[in-house]
Amino acid sequence: MAEKPFAVRLRKARQQAGLTQRQAADAAGISQPHWAKLELGIRDPLANVRRIEEAMGKLAKAVSCPLDDLLPPRAR
C-alpha cells in the first residue's frame, strides 16, 4: 500500500517535533490509535474536508448566495 501524502507529512512533522505518537495525540486531543491510523493513511481527514466543502457549496447554491457570505470572517 502506497503511503499517502498527508500521512507522510504528519509523521515527518511529528518526528521533527521530537514527539511520540502518544504525545502528539494527547496534544491534538485524540487517541494514540487514531493518530497511528492517520500516519498509516488509514484515516484521511482531508476526505472529510472535501465532503464538507462540497456540502457547503450546495447550501450556498440552494440559497443563491456566495459561499463566502455564509462563512464567518475567521473561516475565510
N, CA, C and O atoms as a GROMACS GRO file, in nm:
protein
  304
    1MET      N    1   0.085  -0.118   0.000
    1MET     CA    2   0.000   0.000   0.000
    1MET      C    3   0.089   0.125   0.000
    1MET      O    4   0.176   0.140   0.086
    2ALA      N    5   0.068   0.210  -0.095
    2ALA     CA    6   0.149   0.331  -0.106
    2ALA      C    7   0.112   0.430   0.005
    2ALA      O    8  -0.005   0.444   0.040
    3GLU      N    9   0.213   0.497   0.059
    3GLU     CA   10   0.187   0.596   0.162
    3GLU      C   11   0.119   0.717   0.102
    3GLU      O   12   0.148   0.757  -0.011
    4LYS      N   13   0.029   0.775   0.177
    4LYS     CA   14  -0.045   0.892   0.132
    4LYS      C   15   0.028   1.018   0.178
    4LYS      O   16   0.086   1.020   0.286
    5PRO      N   17   0.024   1.122   0.096
    5PRO     CA   18   0.099   1.243   0.128
    5PRO      C   19   0.070   1.302   0.265
    5PRO      O   20   0.163   1.339   0.336
    6PHE      N   21  -0.058   1.311   0.306
    6PHE     CA   22  -0.088   1.368   0.438
    6PHE      C   23  -0.023   1.284   0.547
    6PHE      O   24   0.036   1.338   0.641
    7ALA      N   25  -0.034   1.153   0.534
    7ALA     CA   26   0.023   1.062   0.634
    7ALA      C   27   0.173   1.082   0.646
    7ALA      O   28   0.228   1.086   0.756
    8VAL      N   29   0.239   1.095   0.534
    8VAL     CA   30   0.385   1.114   0.532
    8VAL      C   31   0.421   1.247   0.596
    8VAL      O   32   0.513   1.254   0.678
    9ARG      N   33   0.349   1.352   0.560
    9ARG     CA   34   0.379   1.485   0.616
    9ARG      C   35   0.353   1.488   0.766
    9ARG      O   36   0.428   1.550   0.841
   10LEU      N   37   0.245   1.423   0.810
   10LEU     CA   38   0.212   1.422   0.952
   10LEU      C   39   0.320   1.350   1.032
   10LEU      O   40   0.364   1.400   1.135
   11ARG      N   41   0.362   1.235   0.985
   11ARG     CA   42   0.466   1.159   1.055
   11ARG      C   43   0.596   1.240   1.061
   11ARG      O   44   0.660   1.248   1.165
   12LYS      N   45   0.632   1.300   0.948
   12LYS     CA   46   0.756   1.379   0.944
   12LYS      C   47   0.750   1.497   1.040
   12LYS      O   48   0.847   1.525   1.111
   13ALA      N   49   0.637   1.566   1.044
   13ALA     CA   50   0.621   1.681   1.134
   13ALA      C   51   0.630   1.636   1.280
   13ALA      O   52   0.693   1.704   1.362
   14ARG      N   53   0.566   1.523   1.313
   14ARG     CA   54   0.572   1.472   1.450
   14ARG      C   55   0.715   1.438   1.488
   14ARG      O   56   0.762   1.474   1.597
   15GLN      N   57   0.785   1.370   1.399
   15GLN     CA   58   0.923   1.330   1.428
   15GLN      C   59   1.013   1.452   1.442
   15GLN      O   60   1.100   1.455   1.530
   16GLN      N   61   0.994   1.552   1.356
   16GLN     CA   62   1.075   1.674   1.366
   16GLN      C   63   1.047   1.749   1.496
   16GLN      O   64   1.135   1.817   1.549
   17ALA      N   65   0.925   1.735   1.547
   17ALA     CA   66   0.891   1.799   1.675
   17ALA      C   67   0.944   1.718   1.793
   17ALA      O   68   0.938   1.764   1.907
   18GLY      N   69   0.996   1.599   1.765
   18GLY     CA   70   1.052   1.516   1.870
   18GLY      C   71   0.946   1.453   1.960
   18GLY      O   72   0.972   1.428   2.078
   19LEU      N   73   0.828   1.428   1.905
   19LEU     CA   74   0.719   1.374   1.984
   19LEU      C   75   0.692   1.228   1.950
   19LEU      O   76   0.713   1.184   1.837
   20THR      N   77   0.647   1.154   2.049
   20THR     CA   78   0.596   1.020   2.023
   20THR      C   79   0.453   1.035   1.969
   20THR      O   80   0.394   1.143   1.977
   21GLN      N   81   0.400   0.927   1.916
   21GLN     CA   82   0.261   0.932   1.871
   21GLN      C   83   0.169   0.967   1.987
   21GLN      O   84   0.075   1.045   1.971
   22ARG      N   85   0.194   0.910   2.103
   22ARG     CA   86   0.109   0.937   2.220
   22ARG      C   87   0.114   1.084   2.258
   22ARG      O   88   0.010   1.145   2.284
   23GLN      N   89   0.233   1.142   2.260
   23GLN     CA   90   0.246   1.284   2.296
   23GLN      C   91   0.173   1.373   2.196
   23GLN      O   92   0.103   1.467   2.234
   24ALA      N   93   0.190   1.342   2.068
   24ALA     CA   94   0.124   1.422   1.964
   24ALA      C   95  -0.027   1.406   1.972
   24ALA      O   96  -0.101   1.503   1.959
   25ALA      N   97  -0.073   1.282   1.993
   25ALA     CA   98  -0.216   1.257   2.003
   25ALA      C   99  -0.276   1.330   2.123
   25ALA      O  100  -0.383   1.390   2.113
   26ASP      N  101  -0.207   1.325   2.236
   26ASP     CA  102  -0.255   1.396   2.356
   26ASP      C  103  -0.266   1.546   2.328
   26ASP      O  104  -0.364   1.610   2.366
   27ALA      N  105  -0.166   1.602   2.260
   27ALA     CA  106  -0.166   1.745   2.229
   27ALA      C  107  -0.281   1.780   2.134
   27ALA      O  108  -0.336   1.890   2.140
   28ALA      N  109  -0.316   1.686   2.046
   28ALA     CA  110  -0.423   1.710   1.948
   28ALA      C  111  -0.561   1.673   2.003
   28ALA      O  112  -0.662   1.702   1.939
   29GLY      N  113  -0.565   1.610   2.120
   29GLY     CA  114  -0.692   1.572   2.178
   29GLY      C  115  -0.757   1.450   2.115
   29GLY      O  116  -0.879   1.435   2.115
   30ILE      N  117  -0.672   1.361   2.060
   30ILE     CA  118  -0.723   1.237   2.002
   30ILE      C  119  -0.648   1.120   2.065
   30ILE      O  120  -0.550   1.139   2.136
   31SER      N  121  -0.695   1.000   2.038
   31SER     CA  122  -0.628   0.882   2.093
   31SER      C  123  -0.502   0.848   2.012
   31SER      O  124  -0.490   0.886   1.895
   32GLN      N  125  -0.410   0.777   2.076
   32GLN     CA  126  -0.289   0.734   2.005
   32GLN      C  127  -0.324   0.640   1.889
   32GLN      O  128  -0.264   0.653   1.782
   33PRO      N  129  -0.418   0.545   1.906
   33PRO     CA  130  -0.453   0.460   1.792
   33PRO      C  131  -0.510   0.539   1.674
   33PRO      O  132  -0.484   0.506   1.558
   34HIS      N  133  -0.587   0.644   1.702
   34HIS     CA  134  -0.638   0.728   1.593
   34HIS      C  135  -0.521   0.798   1.523
   34HIS      O  136  -0.516   0.804   1.400
   35TRP      N  137  -0.427   0.850   1.601
   35TRP     CA  138  -0.309   0.914   1.543
   35TRP      C  139  -0.234   0.816   1.453
   35TRP      O  140  -0.194   0.851   1.342
   36ALA      N  141  -0.217   0.695   1.501
   36ALA     CA  142  -0.146   0.594   1.421
   36ALA      C  143  -0.216   0.570   1.288
   36ALA      O  144  -0.151   0.555   1.185
   37LYS      N  145  -0.350   0.566   1.290
   37LYS     CA  146  -0.426   0.546   1.166
   37LYS      C  147  -0.406   0.663   1.070
   37LYS      O  148  -0.403   0.644   0.949
   38LEU      N  149  -0.392   0.783   1.124
   38LEU     CA  150  -0.365   0.899   1.039
   38LEU      C  151  -0.228   0.885   0.974
   38LEU      O  152  -0.212   0.912   0.855
   39GLU      N  153  -0.128   0.844   1.052
   39GLU     CA  154   0.007   0.829   0.998
   39GLU      C  155   0.017   0.713   0.899
   39GLU      O  156   0.100   0.717   0.808
   40LEU      N  157  -0.065   0.613   0.914
   40LEU     CA  158  -0.065   0.500   0.822
   40LEU      C  159  -0.149   0.526   0.698
   40LEU      O  160  -0.145   0.448   0.602
   41GLY      N  161  -0.224   0.635   0.698
   41GLY     CA  162  -0.309   0.665   0.584
   41GLY      C  163  -0.440   0.589   0.585
   41GLY      O  164  -0.513   0.590   0.486
   42ILE      N  165  -0.472   0.525   0.697
   42ILE     CA  166  -0.599   0.452   0.709
   42ILE      C  167  -0.713   0.551   0.725
   42ILE      O  168  -0.822   0.532   0.671
   43ARG      N  169  -0.688   0.657   0.798
   43ARG     CA  170  -0.785   0.766   0.813
   43ARG      C  171  -0.732   0.886   0.735
   43ARG      O  172  -0.613   0.918   0.743
   44ASP      N  173  -0.820   0.952   0.660
   44ASP     CA  174  -0.781   1.067   0.581
   44ASP      C  175  -0.871   1.185   0.615
   44ASP      O  176  -0.983   1.194   0.563
   45PRO      N  177  -0.826   1.275   0.701
   45PRO     CA  178  -0.911   1.388   0.738
   45PRO      C  179  -0.942   1.479   0.621
   45PRO      O  180  -1.042   1.551   0.622
   46LEU      N  181  -0.858   1.477   0.520
   46LEU     CA  182  -0.883   1.562   0.403
   46LEU      C  183  -1.007   1.517   0.327
   46LEU      O  184  -1.073   1.599   0.262
   47ALA      N  185  -1.040   1.388   0.333
   47ALA     CA  186  -1.162   1.339   0.269
   47ALA      C  187  -1.284   1.403   0.335
   47ALA      O  188  -1.379   1.439   0.266
   48ASN      N  189  -1.281   1.417   0.466
   48ASN     CA  190  -1.391   1.484   0.537
   48ASN      C  191  -1.400   1.630   0.498
   48ASN      O  192  -1.510   1.683   0.480
   49VAL      N  193  -1.287   1.695   0.485
   49VAL     CA  194  -1.285   1.836   0.446
   49VAL      C  195  -1.347   1.852   0.308
   49VAL      O  196  -1.426   1.944   0.286
   50ARG      N  197  -1.312   1.764   0.215
   50ARG     CA  198  -1.368   1.774   0.080
   50ARG      C  199  -1.519   1.755   0.081
   50ARG      O  200  -1.590   1.825   0.009
   51ARG      N  201  -1.569   1.661   0.162
   51ARG     CA  202  -1.714   1.639   0.171
   51ARG      C  203  -1.783   1.762   0.231
   51ARG      O  204  -1.891   1.800   0.186
   52ILE      N  205  -1.722   1.822   0.331
   52ILE     CA  206  -1.780   1.940   0.393
   52ILE      C  207  -1.782   2.056   0.293
   52ILE      O  208  -1.881   2.128   0.282
   53GLU      N  209  -1.671   2.074   0.220
   53GLU     CA  210  -1.666   2.181   0.119
   53GLU      C  211  -1.775   2.163   0.015
   53GLU      O  212  -1.841   2.259  -0.026
   54GLU      N  213  -1.795   2.040  -0.029
   54GLU     CA  214  -1.897   2.012  -0.128
   54GLU      C  215  -2.036   2.043  -0.074
   54GLU      O  216  -2.118   2.106  -0.141
   55ALA      N  217  -2.063   2.000   0.049
   55ALA     CA  218  -2.193   2.025   0.111
   55ALA      C  219  -2.217   2.175   0.129
   55ALA      O  220  -2.327   2.224   0.104
   56MET      N  221  -2.114   2.248   0.172
   56MET     CA  222  -2.128   2.392   0.191
   56MET      C  223  -2.157   2.462   0.058
   56MET      O  224  -2.238   2.555   0.051
   57GLY      N  225  -2.090   2.416  -0.047
   57GLY     CA  226  -2.116   2.473  -0.179
   57GLY      C  227  -2.260   2.450  -0.223
   57GLY      O  228  -2.321   2.539  -0.284
   58LYS      N  229  -2.314   2.334  -0.194
   58LYS     CA  230  -2.453   2.303  -0.229
   58LYS      C  231  -2.550   2.390  -0.150
   58LYS      O  232  -2.652   2.436  -0.203
   59LEU      N  233  -2.518   2.413  -0.022
   59LEU     CA  234  -2.603   2.500   0.060
   59LEU      C  235  -2.606   2.641   0.003
   59LEU      O  236  -2.712   2.702  -0.009
   60ALA      N  237  -2.489   2.693  -0.032
   60ALA     CA  238  -2.482   2.828  -0.087
   60ALA      C  239  -2.557   2.837  -0.219
   60ALA      O  240  -2.627   2.935  -0.245
   61LYS      N  241  -2.543   2.736  -0.302
   61LYS     CA  242  -2.613   2.735  -0.430
   61LYS      C  243  -2.764   2.731  -0.409
   61LYS      O  244  -2.839   2.796  -0.482
   62ALA      N  245  -2.808   2.654  -0.311
   62ALA     CA  246  -2.951   2.641  -0.284
   62ALA      C  247  -3.015   2.774  -0.248
   62ALA      O  248  -3.132   2.797  -0.279
   63VAL      N  249  -2.940   2.860  -0.181
   63VAL     CA  250  -2.995   2.991  -0.141
   63VAL      C  251  -2.942   3.105  -0.228
   63VAL      O  252  -2.955   3.222  -0.194
   64SER      N  253  -2.882   3.069  -0.342
   64SER     CA  254  -2.829   3.166  -0.438
   64SER      C  255  -2.743   3.272  -0.371
   64SER      O  256  -2.765   3.392  -0.385
   65CYS      N  257  -2.646   3.223  -0.297
   65CYS     CA  258  -2.560   3.312  -0.218
   65CYS      C  259  -2.415   3.266  -0.232
   65CYS      O  260  -2.389   3.146  -0.231
   66PRO      N  261  -2.322   3.359  -0.246
   66PRO     CA  262  -2.182   3.317  -0.247
   66PRO      C  263  -2.145   3.249  -0.115
   66PRO      O  264  -2.188   3.294  -0.008
   67LEU      N  265  -2.068   3.144  -0.122
   67LEU     CA  266  -2.028   3.072  -0.002
   67LEU      C  267  -1.961   3.163   0.100
   67LEU      O  268  -1.984   3.149   0.220
   68ASP      N  269  -1.879   3.256   0.053
   68ASP     CA  270  -1.810   3.347   0.146
   68ASP      C  271  -1.908   3.426   0.233
   68ASP      O  272  -1.876   3.461   0.346
   69ASP      N  273  -2.029   3.454   0.180
   69ASP     CA  274  -2.127   3.528   0.259
   69ASP      C  275  -2.184   3.446   0.374
   69ASP      O  276  -2.236   3.502   0.471
   70LEU      N  277  -2.173   3.313   0.364
   70LEU     CA  278  -2.225   3.226   0.470
   70LEU      C  279  -2.121   3.197   0.577
   70LEU      O  280  -2.157   3.159   0.689
   71LEU      N  281  -1.995   3.214   0.545
   71LEU     CA  282  -1.888   3.177   0.638
   71LEU      C  283  -1.853   3.293   0.730
   71LEU      O  284  -1.855   3.409   0.688
   72PRO      N  285  -1.821   3.263   0.855
   72PRO     CA  286  -1.775   3.369   0.945
   72PRO      C  287  -1.639   3.420   0.898
   72PRO      O  288  -1.565   3.347   0.832
   73PRO      N  289  -1.605   3.543   0.930
   73PRO     CA  290  -1.478   3.601   0.884
   73PRO      C  291  -1.355   3.516   0.911
   73PRO      O  292  -1.266   3.511   0.826
   74ARG      N  293  -1.346   3.450   1.027
   74ARG     CA  294  -1.228   3.370   1.058
   74ARG      C  295  -1.212   3.249   0.968
   74ARG      O  296  -1.100   3.204   0.944
   75ALA      N  297  -1.320   3.195   0.916
   75ALA     CA  298  -1.315   3.074   0.834
   75ALA      C  299  -1.274   3.103   0.690
   75ALA      O  300  -1.246   3.010   0.615
   76ARG      N  301  -1.271   3.227   0.651
   76ARG     CA  302  -1.239   3.260   0.510
   76ARG      C  303  -1.094   3.254   0.481
   76ARG      O  304  -1.053   3.280   0.368
   0.00000   0.00000   0.00000
